[in-house]
Amino acid sequence: MKLICVTSVFIVFAWCNLTLANSNNYRNAEGFINSIPHAKFSESLIAEGDLNSDNLKDLAIAVITVSQEFKRYNQLHVLIRHKSGEYSLAVSSQESLVAGMGCCGLEFMEIKRGSIFIQNNSKTACEIEAATHQFKLYKNSWRLIGLKILNYQHCEDPQLSEVRDFNILTGKIIKSKQLDDDPKKYEHMEFTPREFLLKDYDFFNGFGAPAT
């Protein structure tokens, strides 16, 4: 009887370990999103591409959730694909409240050149701003490496567009301005680089931007 009891305990222990291991693996993006309480699959953005140079297509998923108080939240998740075909969660950003009053709406996301590019737009009566953040696995950390912010003043005459392209790793900025269809004017500037991690990303346009 003692042997039977010990064997039974071993079987239960092994089954529990297998369940715990599998609980962190996902077959696809839909399965991952459905594992998050109050997530809206139809409103979430999904991008696919190789993020760790293993020739397997990983996932970046910007999940929209709605709380019981009807507040809306964004959260960015990175899932790495394994040879088994399943995915495991590598890193998640902050869960950030979706701002109102025209600020920072999630517009677009893609994976290319081993990076995640995620764009948020904000609008006022006379101004449009689009910010594209570039995240990458760099020296074993998921971090921000690039940021491009476009401002367009459409109420002015002539109309002004301005682009600031930040290299977060080197501290270099390329700034361009254009009035209507006139030639663009370029300005090169520098700033002291700082490390901004994906886990701290809050979906706001100014995340990672130095004061210039």
Buried (B, 14 or more C-beta within 10 A) or exposed (E): EEEEEEEEEEEEEEEEEEEEEEEEBBEBBEEBBEEBEEBEBEBBBBBBBBBBEEEBEBBBBBBBBBEEEEEBBBBBBBBBBEEEEBBEBBBBBBBBEBBEEBBBBBEBBBBEEBBBBBBBBBBEEEBBBBBBBBBBBBEEEBBBBBBBBBBBBEEEEEBBBBBBBBBBBEBBBBBBBBBEEEEEEEEEEEBEBEEBBBBEBBBBBEBBBBEE
